[in-house]
Amino acid sequence: MKASAVRRSGMSVVTATVMALLLAGQAMAASWSSPTTFWVSGGDTWAWAGHLATLEPSTAIAVYQETHPTDGSSRIFARRSTDGGATWGSPMLLSRPNTAWSYKPHIAVHGQDVDVVWTEKDAGTQQSHIRYARSTDGGASFSSSVALSPHAYNYDAKVARGPGGRVAVAWYNEAKVRTLIRISTNGGASFAARQVVVNSVSQRHHALAVGDGVIYVAYTTWKDGIWLRRSLNDGASWSTAAQLTVGRTGRRGVTLAAEGTQAYLGFARKSSTGWTPSIRRTVDKGASWSGQVHLAVPGANAQPPIIALQGGIARSAFARCQNRGCDLRVFYRQSADGLDWTPAERVSPAGWATPFGVGYTGGKIVVGYEVYEAATDTYKIEVRTGTP
């Protein structure tokens, strides 16, 4: 073949590839709804968005903390949508009504099962413990909460659920400087005894996920990156801690999502050029991990991406801003292999915004975020849905 023909053939291939990528990006661009606000600050109340998750056929569950500064009380609520996040039902109180301070809820779903954990603090002793509630009807109703730890300066509870009724709850004990975990193999009806999964590490954040026959616990340090331990036998034994990132990547937090043999680790990478929302992926239950994949270019500010893994598709919501002094914005991207991601689509309106959940149900992408509007001095918890 002549050189000119080879060049023409090569250019045709390149052109076709570029066009395919452009068309794919256009095809994946979602049509986003107007924001749905299900909480707004006013009077003597304030709220902190905890977490959001989705389940079929068209259900979304969000949990949040509502605080009343006038009397110092703080309670945990759940709200449920049955139309893919377009509208939301009335708040359901999950924390005990006579408790002075309940905070930082976290949620997990699998099938029609929903698990929620949070921290409760005793106003007198200032000690705190971890509480757990579950639903077996897609979040329509919840059981009364039960304590999973004693009063002993416990906080930052996380919950994860996988197949076969596996539920894991992990939290940090500040007094003992360690992370503890309890595991259920019967859908949260009962839990095995507490065990230490990270010992003598002054961690900053941790994350939890349950896959098919594997439980992951990731934790961060101030200067030494992100580490991960995993169990392949329901917590009977744990692997040696593996370092998945180095340096300051753990300062902003860490997220985990798992499905089958896959899992995604989300973090904000720190470099000389700024912060970058990034991920690593495993397809063999954590035995090996991909290199770092960056979801945006480095910027002045960024938070770890929140990732939902459903049907082999990873969906990510992350906050970033490009220039010093700018407000954080929330963006959405998705991937089928963890390497090639759809173009970033901005989800949040003007204001300082951070995501608290992402998912997919009823043919819709669901993204939840908190946003502060300085012009009106208003704080909101909002949800937007996208139709691919």
C-alpha positions as CSV (number, residue, x, y, z in Angstrom):
1,M,0.0,0.0,0.0
2,K,1.2,3.5,-0.8
3,A,2.3,5.8,2.0
4,S,-0.4,8.3,1.0
5,A,-3.1,5.6,1.2
6,V,-1.7,4.5,4.6
7,R,-2.0,8.1,5.8
8,R,-5.5,8.4,4.5
9,S,-6.5,5.1,6.1
10,G,-4.9,6.2,9.4
11,M,-6.6,9.6,9.3
12,S,-10.0,7.8,8.6
13,V,-9.5,5.6,11.6
14,V,-8.6,8.6,13.8
15,T,-11.5,10.6,12.5
16,A,-13.9,7.8,13.0
17,T,-12.6,7.3,16.6
18,V,-12.9,11.0,17.4
19,M,-16.4,11.1,15.9
20,A,-17.4,8.0,17.9
21,L,-16.2,9.6,21.1
22,L,-18.0,12.8,20.4
23,L,-21.2,11.0,19.6
24,A,-20.8,8.8,22.7
25,G,-20.3,11.9,24.8
26,Q,-23.3,13.6,23.2
27,A,-25.4,10.4,23.8
28,M,-24.4,10.2,27.4
29,A,-25.2,13.9,28.2
30,A,-28.2,13.9,30.5
31,S,-31.2,16.1,30.5
32,W,-31.3,17.5,34.0
33,S,-34.4,18.4,36.0
34,S,-34.8,21.6,38.0
35,P,-33.5,21.2,41.5
36,T,-36.0,19.7,44.0
37,T,-35.4,21.2,47.5
38,F,-36.4,18.9,50.4
39,W,-34.9,21.0,53.1
40,V,-34.1,24.7,53.5
41,S,-32.8,26.6,56.4
42,G,-35.1,29.0,58.3
43,G,-35.9,30.2,61.7
44,D,-34.0,28.2,64.3
45,T,-33.2,25.1,62.3
46,W,-30.1,23.8,60.5
47,A,-29.5,20.5,58.7
48,W,-26.5,18.4,57.5
49,A,-27.1,16.1,54.6
50,G,-25.9,12.6,55.5
51,H,-26.2,10.2,52.5
52,L,-28.4,9.2,49.6
53,A,-28.9,5.9,47.9
54,T,-31.2,4.4,45.2
55,L,-33.1,1.2,44.7
56,E,-35.5,-0.1,42.2
57,P,-38.1,0.3,40.8
58,S,-37.9,4.1,41.3
59,T,-37.0,4.6,44.9
60,A,-34.5,7.0,46.5
61,I,-33.7,7.3,50.2
62,A,-32.0,10.2,51.8
63,V,-30.9,10.6,55.5
64,Y,-30.0,13.8,57.2
65,Q,-29.4,15.5,60.6
66,E,-31.7,18.4,61.6
67,T,-30.5,20.6,64.5
68,H,-32.4,23.2,66.6
69,P,-29.9,25.7,68.0
70,T,-32.4,27.1,70.4
71,D,-32.7,24.0,72.5
72,G,-29.6,22.2,71.3
73,S,-31.4,19.1,70.1
74,S,-30.3,17.3,66.9
75,R,-32.2,14.4,65.3
76,I,-31.9,12.0,62.4
77,F,-34.6,11.9,59.7
78,A,-35.1,9.9,56.5
79,R,-37.1,10.9,53.4
80,R,-38.2,8.7,50.6
81,S,-39.0,9.2,46.9
82,T,-40.9,6.7,44.8
83,D,-40.7,8.6,41.5
84,G,-37.0,8.6,41.0
85,G,-36.2,11.6,43.1
86,A,-38.7,14.0,41.6
87,T,-40.8,14.3,44.8
88,W,-40.2,13.3,48.4
89,G,-42.4,12.0,51.2
90,S,-42.7,13.4,54.7
91,P,-39.7,13.1,57.1
92,M,-39.4,9.9,59.2
93,L,-37.8,10.3,62.5
94,L,-35.1,7.5,63.0
95,S,-33.3,8.7,66.1
96,R,-34.9,8.4,69.6
97,P,-37.1,11.4,70.3
98,N,-35.7,12.0,73.8
99,T,-32.0,12.0,72.7
100,A,-30.3,15.4,72.9
101,W,-27.8,15.0,70.0
102,S,-27.8,12.6,67.1
103,Y,-25.6,13.2,64.1
104,K,-23.8,12.1,60.9
105,P,-26.2,9.4,59.5
106,H,-25.0,7.0,56.8
107,I,-27.1,4.7,54.6
108,A,-26.7,1.4,52.6
109,V,-29.1,-0.4,50.3
110,H,-29.3,-3.8,48.6
111,G,-32.4,-5.1,47.0
112,Q,-35.3,-3.8,49.1
113,D,-33.2,-3.7,52.3
114,V,-32.1,-0.4,53.7
115,D,-29.6,0.2,56.6
116,V,-28.9,3.4,58.5
117,V,-26.4,4.2,61.2
118,W,-25.6,7.4,63.2
119,T,-23.9,8.6,66.3
120,E,-25.8,9.5,69.5
121,K,-24.2,11.6,72.2
122,D,-25.2,11.7,75.9
123,A,-25.6,15.4,76.9
124,G,-24.5,14.7,80.5
125,T,-21.3,12.6,79.9
126,Q,-20.6,13.8,76.4
127,Q,-19.8,10.2,75.5
128,S,-21.3,8.8,72.3
129,H,-22.4,5.5,70.8
130,I,-23.4,4.0,67.5
131,R,-27.1,3.2,66.6
132,Y,-28.5,1.2,63.8
133,A,-31.9,0.9,62.2
134,R,-33.1,-1.1,59.2
135,S,-35.9,-1.4,56.7
136,T,-37.0,-4.5,54.7
137,D,-39.6,-2.7,52.6
138,G,-37.5,-0.3,50.6
139,G,-37.5,2.4,53.2
140,A,-41.2,2.7,53.6
141,S,-40.8,1.9,57.4
142,F,-37.9,1.3,59.7
143,S,-37.3,-0.8,62.8
144,S,-36.6,0.8,66.2
145,S,-32.9,1.6,66.4
146,V,-30.5,-0.6,68.5
147,A,-27.1,0.3,69.9
148,L,-24.0,-1.4,68.3
149,S,-21.5,0.1,70.7
150,P,-21.3,1.3,74.4
151,H,-20.9,4.9,75.3
152,A,-17.2,5.5,74.8
153,Y,-16.4,8.4,72.4
154,N,-17.4,6.6,69.3
155,Y,-18.3,8.5,66.1
156,D,-18.1,8.6,62.3
157,A,-20.2,5.4,61.7
158,K,-20.4,3.9,58.2
159,V,-22.6,1.1,57.0
160,A,-22.4,-1.2,53.9
161,R,-24.6,-4.1,52.7
162,G,-23.8,-6.8,50.2
163,P,-25.4,-10.0,48.9
164,G,-26.4,-12.9,51.2
165,G,-27.6,-10.7,54.1
166,R,-24.1,-9.3,54.8
167,V,-24.1,-6.0,56.7
168,A,-21.0,-4.3,58.1
169,V,-20.9,-1.3,60.4
170,A,-17.6,0.4,61.2
171,W,-16.8,3.4,63.4
172,Y,-13.9,5.2,65.0
173,N,-13.1,5.2,68.8
174,E,-11.2,8.4,69.6
175,A,-10.3,7.4,73.2
176,K,-8.7,4.1,72.1
177,V,-7.4,5.4,68.7
178,R,-8.8,2.6,66.7
179,T,-11.5,1.6,64.2
180,L,-14.0,-1.1,65.2
181,I,-16.4,-3.2,63.1
182,R,-19.4,-5.4,63.6
183,I,-20.7,-7.7,60.9
184,S,-24.1,-9.3,60.4
185,T,-24.8,-12.4,58.1
186,N,-28.6,-12.3,58.6
187,G,-29.5,-8.9,57.2
188,G,-28.9,-6.9,60.3
189,A,-31.2,-9.0,62.6
190,S,-28.1,-9.6,64.8
191,F,-24.4,-8.7,64.7
192,A,-21.2,-10.5,65.7
193,A,-19.1,-9.1,68.5
194,R,-17.1,-5.9,68.0
195,Q,-13.6,-6.4,66.6
196,V,-10.7,-4.0,66.0
197,V,-10.0,-3.6,62.3
198,V,-7.5,-0.7,62.5
199,N,-5.5,-0.3,65.7
200,S,-3.3,2.5,67.0
201,V,-3.7,4.7,63.9
202,S,-4.7,8.3,64.4
203,Q,-6.8,8.2,61.2
204,R,-8.8,11.1,59.7
205,H,-11.5,9.3,57.8
206,H,-12.6,5.8,56.9
207,A,-14.9,4.1,54.3
208,L,-16.6,0.8,54.1
209,A,-18.0,-1.5,51.3
210,V,-19.3,-5.0,51.0
211,G,-18.9,-7.0,47.7
212,D,-19.5,-10.6,46.8
213,G,-17.6,-12.5,49.5
214,V,-15.4,-9.5,50.5
215,I,-15.6,-6.7,53.0
216,Y,-13.4,-3.6,52.5
217,V,-12.3,-1.0,55.1
218,A,-10.3,2.0,53.9
219,Y,-8.8,4.6,56.1
220,T,-6.8,7.8,55.8
221,T,-3.9,9.4,57.6
222,W,-2.6,12.9,57.7
223,K,0.6,12.4,55.7
224,D,0.8,8.8,54.7
225,G,-2.1,8.4,52.2
226,I,-4.9,5.9,52.1
227,W,-4.7,2.3,53.4
228,L,-7.0,-0.7,52.9
229,R,-7.8,-3.9,54.7
230,R,-10.2,-6.6,53.4
231,S,-11.8,-9.8,54.7
232,L,-12.8,-12.8,52.5
233,N,-14.5,-14.7,55.4
234,D,-17.0,-12.3,57.0
235,G,-14.4,-10.8,59.3
236,A,-12.9,-13.9,60.7
237,S,-9.6,-12.7,59.4
238,W,-8.2,-9.6,57.7
239,S,-5.5,-8.9,55.2
240,T,-2.4,-6.9,56.1
241,A,-3.0,-3.2,55.4
242,A,-2.2,-2.2,51.8
243,Q,-1.2,1.4,51.0
244,L,-3.3,2.6,48.0
245,T,-2.2,6.2,47.9
246,V,0.7,8.2,49.3
247,G,1.2,11.7,50.6
248,R,-1.7,14.0,51.4
249,T,-4.4,12.2,49.4
250,G,-6.2,11.2,52.6
251,R,-6.7,14.6,54.0
252,R,-10.0,15.3,52.3
253,G,-11.5,11.9,53.0
254,V,-12.1,8.6,51.2
255,T,-15.1,6.8,49.7
256,L,-15.7,3.2,48.7
257,A,-18.3,1.4,46.5
258,A,-18.5,-2.3,45.7
259,E,-20.5,-4.7,43.6
260,G,-19.6,-8.3,42.8
261,T,-15.8,-8.6,42.5
262,Q,-15.4,-4.9,41.6
263,A,-14.8,-2.0,43.9
264,Y,-14.0,1.7,43.5
265,L,-11.9,3.9,45.8
266,G,-12.6,7.6,45.7
267,F,-10.2,10.3,47.0
268,A,-8.8,13.8,46.3
269,R,-5.3,13.7,45.0
270,K,-3.0,16.5,46.3
271,S,-0.2,17.7,44.0
272,S,1.8,20.8,43.5
273,T,-0.8,22.0,41.0
274,G,-3.8,21.5,43.2
275,W,-6.5,19.0,44.2
276,T,-7.9,16.4,41.8
277,P,-11.0,14.1,42.3
278,S,-9.6,10.7,41.6
279,I,-10.4,6.9,41.7
280,R,-8.7,3.5,41.8
281,R,-10.5,0.3,40.8
282,T,-10.3,-3.4,41.5
283,V,-11.9,-6.2,39.6
284,D,-10.6,-9.1,41.8
285,K,-11.9,-8.3,45.2
286,G,-9.1,-6.0,46.1
287,A,-6.2,-8.4,45.2
288,S,-4.9,-5.7,42.8
289,W,-5.9,-2.2,41.9
290,S,-5.7,0.0,38.8
291,G,-3.5,3.1,38.7
292,Q,-5.0,6.5,39.6
293,V,-7.6,7.8,37.3
294,H,-8.4,11.6,37.6
295,L,-11.9,12.8,37.0
296,A,-10.9,16.4,36.5
297,V,-7.8,18.6,36.0
298,P,-6.1,19.8,39.2
299,G,-7.9,22.8,40.8
300,A,-7.7,25.1,43.8
301,N,-10.2,22.9,45.7
302,A,-11.8,19.5,45.2
303,Q,-13.5,16.8,47.4
304,P,-13.3,13.0,47.0
305,P,-15.8,11.7,44.5
306,I,-18.9,9.8,45.8
307,I,-19.4,6.7,43.8
308,A,-22.3,4.4,43.3
309,L,-21.7,1.0,41.5
310,Q,-24.9,-0.4,40.0
311,G,-25.1,-3.0,37.2
312,G,-21.4,-2.6,36.5
313,I,-21.7,1.1,35.9
314,A,-19.8,3.5,38.2
315,R,-21.6,6.8,38.7
316,S,-19.7,9.6,40.3
317,A,-20.6,13.0,41.8
318,F,-17.8,15.3,42.9
319,A,-17.2,18.9,43.9
320,R,-14.4,21.0,42.6
321,C,-13.5,24.6,41.6
322,Q,-10.7,25.7,39.3
323,N,-9.5,29.0,40.7
324,R,-8.6,30.2,44.2
325,G,-11.5,31.7,46.0
326,C,-14.2,30.2,43.8
327,D,-17.2,28.3,45.0
328,L,-17.3,24.5,44.8
329,R,-19.5,23.1,42.1
330,V,-20.9,19.6,41.8
331,F,-20.3,17.6,38.7
332,Y,-21.4,14.2,37.4
333,R,-19.6,11.5,35.3
334,Q,-20.0,7.8,34.7
335,S,-18.0,4.9,33.4
336,A,-18.4,1.2,32.5
337,D,-14.8,0.3,33.0
338,G,-13.3,2.9,35.4
339,L,-11.0,4.2,32.7
340,D,-13.2,6.0,30.2
341,W,-15.6,8.4,31.7
342,T,-18.4,10.5,30.1
343,P,-17.8,14.3,29.9
344,A,-18.3,16.1,33.2
345,E,-21.8,17.6,33.6
346,R,-22.4,20.4,36.1
347,V,-25.3,19.6,38.4
348,S,-25.3,22.2,41.2
349,P,-26.5,25.9,40.7
350,A,-24.6,29.0,41.8
351,G,-23.3,28.7,45.4
352,W,-21.0,26.6,47.4
353,A,-22.1,23.0,46.9
354,T,-20.9,19.5,47.9
355,P,-22.6,16.1,47.0
356,F,-23.9,13.7,49.5
357,G,-25.1,10.9,47.3
358,V,-25.5,9.6,43.7
359,G,-27.4,6.7,42.2
360,Y,-29.6,5.4,39.4
361,T,-33.2,4.2,39.6
362,G,-36.2,4.1,37.3
363,G,-34.1,5.2,34.3
364,K,-32.9,8.3,36.1
365,I,-29.6,9.5,37.5
366,V,-30.2,10.9,41.0
367,V,-27.7,13.4,42.6
368,G,-28.1,14.9,46.0
369,Y,-26.1,17.9,47.1
370,E,-25.9,20.6,49.8
371,V,-25.7,24.2,48.6
372,Y,-25.2,27.5,50.4
373,E,-26.4,30.6,48.6
374,A,-24.5,33.6,50.0
375,A,-26.8,36.2,48.3
376,T,-29.8,35.1,50.4
377,D,-27.8,33.5,53.3
378,T,-29.7,30.3,52.6
379,Y,-28.6,26.7,53.1
380,K,-30.5,24.0,51.1
381,I,-30.5,20.2,50.6
382,E,-31.4,19.6,47.0
383,V,-31.7,16.7,44.5
384,R,-31.5,16.8,40.7
385,T,-32.4,14.0,38.4
386,G,-31.0,13.3,34.9
387,T,-32.4,11.4,32.0
388,P,-29.6,9.9,29.8
